[in-house]
Amino acid sequence: MDAPPLIVIFGAAVRADGSPSAALLRRIGCGLEAARVWPDAPVVCSGGVGRVGPSEASVMIEILRREGMSADRLIPDEESLDTLQSVAVAARRARALGSPFVVACSDGYHLPRIRLMLAVLGVRSVPGPRGGARGDPWHRLGMGLREIPAIPYDVVLVAAQKRRLLS
């Protein structure tokens, strides 16, 4: 039997009271849908402690467990503090598990950068079932504009540090 894909939920902000931001809730929802589509796939919850509150990964895991996801499917990544670190963890984990591809669960504006970095690391990926969750249009615009310089910057960085990122 072939190995299942690896589902990766990319982190987003946690509020000061420990509750998830709207972006984090969208990404968790995408991860839940992906987990239903691929019921044998492990799920990486990626995101360390931000400016406030608990880690993004721990908030994700708490919500996923409340939604009935088995703890043995959940892989916490509380060390990653940005997209580049999360992608590196995802690539290493996918290779270690023999996963044929990564299911990337994030917002639509964020997915091109994630998927390009994974491709540079030699890891196939698909967007989560929602094809990129959507939020407030003004927020999406601002975040999309932020991605314009981030995409080439991170892709070049990944290419230059590929060996280190995969070790």
C-alpha positions as CSV (number, residue, x, y, z in Angstrom):
1,M,0.0,0.0,0.0
2,D,1.3,3.5,-0.9
3,A,2.1,6.0,1.8
4,P,-0.6,8.7,2.3
5,P,0.2,12.3,1.7
6,L,1.3,14.6,4.5
7,I,-1.2,17.3,5.4
8,V,0.5,20.4,6.7
9,I,-1.5,23.2,8.3
10,F,0.6,26.4,8.2
11,G,0.3,28.7,11.2
12,A,-1.2,32.1,11.6
13,A,-1.6,34.5,14.6
14,V,-2.9,33.5,18.0
15,R,-4.6,36.3,20.0
16,A,-3.3,37.4,23.4
17,D,-6.1,35.4,25.1
18,G,-4.9,32.2,23.4
19,S,-7.7,32.1,20.8
20,P,-7.1,31.5,17.1
21,S,-7.2,34.4,14.7
22,A,-9.6,34.2,11.8
23,A,-6.8,33.2,9.5
24,L,-5.8,30.4,11.8
25,L,-9.4,29.2,12.0
26,R,-9.6,29.1,8.1
27,R,-6.4,27.1,7.9
28,I,-7.5,24.7,10.6
29,G,-10.8,24.3,8.7
30,C,-8.9,23.5,5.5
31,G,-6.8,20.9,7.5
32,L,-10.0,19.3,8.8
33,E,-11.4,18.9,5.3
34,A,-8.1,17.5,4.0
35,A,-8.1,15.0,6.9
36,R,-11.5,13.8,5.8
37,V,-10.4,13.4,2.2
38,W,-7.2,11.6,3.2
39,P,-8.2,9.7,6.4
40,D,-4.9,7.9,6.8
41,A,-2.7,11.0,6.3
42,P,-0.7,12.4,9.2
43,V,-1.3,16.1,10.0
44,V,1.6,18.5,10.8
45,C,0.4,21.5,12.8
46,S,3.1,24.1,12.2
47,G,3.7,27.3,14.1
48,G,5.6,28.3,17.2
49,V,4.9,31.0,19.8
50,G,4.3,34.3,18.2
51,R,4.1,37.7,19.9
52,V,1.5,36.5,22.4
53,G,-0.3,33.5,23.6
54,P,0.5,29.8,23.2
55,S,2.1,28.2,20.1
56,E,0.1,28.2,16.9
57,A,0.6,24.4,16.7
58,S,-0.8,23.8,20.2
59,V,-3.9,25.9,19.4
60,M,-4.4,23.9,16.2
61,I,-4.0,20.6,18.0
62,E,-6.5,21.5,20.7
63,I,-9.2,22.5,18.1
64,L,-8.5,19.4,15.9
65,R,-8.8,17.1,18.9
66,R,-12.1,18.8,19.9
67,E,-13.3,18.1,16.3
68,G,-12.6,14.4,16.9
69,M,-9.2,14.0,15.2
70,S,-7.1,11.2,16.6
71,A,-4.0,12.4,18.5
72,D,-1.9,9.8,16.8
73,R,-2.4,11.6,13.4
74,L,-1.2,15.0,14.8
75,I,2.5,16.0,14.5
76,P,3.3,19.3,16.3
77,D,5.9,21.6,14.9
78,E,6.2,24.3,17.5
79,E,9.7,25.3,16.5
80,S,8.8,27.0,13.1
81,L,8.4,30.7,13.4
82,D,7.9,31.6,9.7
83,T,6.9,30.0,6.4
84,L,10.4,29.1,5.4
85,Q,10.9,27.1,8.6
86,S,7.5,25.4,8.2
87,V,8.2,24.4,4.6
88,A,11.6,22.9,5.6
89,V,9.9,20.9,8.4
90,A,7.2,19.8,5.9
91,A,9.8,18.7,3.3
92,R,11.9,16.8,5.8
93,R,8.8,15.1,7.3
94,A,7.3,14.2,3.9
95,R,10.6,12.6,2.8
96,A,11.0,10.7,6.1
97,L,7.5,9.3,5.8
98,G,7.7,8.5,2.1
99,S,4.7,10.7,1.5
100,P,3.9,11.1,-2.3
101,F,3.0,14.8,-1.8
102,V,2.1,17.5,0.8
103,V,-1.4,18.9,1.1
104,A,-0.7,22.5,1.9
105,C,-3.4,24.1,4.1
106,S,-3.2,27.9,4.2
107,D,-4.8,31.0,2.7
108,G,-4.9,31.4,-1.0
109,Y,-2.5,34.3,-1.1
110,H,0.0,32.2,0.8
111,L,-0.1,29.0,-1.2
112,P,2.0,30.0,-4.2
113,R,5.0,30.8,-2.0
114,I,4.6,27.6,0.0
115,R,4.2,25.4,-3.1
116,L,7.1,27.0,-4.9
117,M,9.4,26.5,-1.9
118,L,8.3,22.9,-1.6
119,A,9.0,22.4,-5.3
120,V,12.5,23.8,-5.0
121,L,13.0,21.2,-2.2
122,G,11.8,18.5,-4.5
123,V,8.5,17.9,-2.8
124,R,5.3,17.7,-4.8
125,S,2.3,19.6,-3.3
126,V,-1.4,20.3,-3.8
127,P,-3.5,22.9,-2.2
128,G,-5.9,21.8,0.6
129,P,-9.5,21.0,-0.4
130,R,-10.6,24.6,-0.2
131,G,-8.0,25.6,-2.7
132,G,-6.9,28.4,-0.4
133,A,-9.2,29.8,2.2
134,R,-10.4,33.3,1.8
135,G,-10.8,36.1,4.3
136,D,-11.7,39.8,4.2
137,P,-10.9,41.2,0.7
138,W,-8.9,44.1,2.1
139,H,-6.8,41.8,4.3
140,R,-6.3,39.5,1.3
141,L,-5.1,42.4,-0.8
142,G,-2.6,43.6,1.8
143,M,-1.3,40.1,2.4
144,G,-1.2,39.4,-1.4
145,L,0.9,42.6,-1.8
146,R,3.2,41.3,1.0
147,E,3.7,38.1,-1.0
148,I,5.1,39.9,-4.0
149,P,8.6,40.5,-2.6
150,A,8.4,37.4,-0.3
151,I,8.0,34.9,-3.1
152,P,11.3,35.6,-5.0
153,Y,13.2,36.2,-1.8
154,D,12.1,32.9,-0.1
155,V,12.5,30.8,-3.3
156,V,16.1,32.1,-3.8
157,L,16.8,31.5,-0.1
158,V,15.5,27.9,-0.3
159,A,17.5,27.2,-3.5
160,A,20.7,28.5,-1.9
161,Q,20.1,26.6,1.4
162,K,18.5,23.5,0.0
163,R,21.0,21.0,1.4
164,R,20.9,22.6,4.9
165,L,17.1,22.8,4.9
166,L,16.7,19.1,4.1
167,S,19.2,17.9,6.6
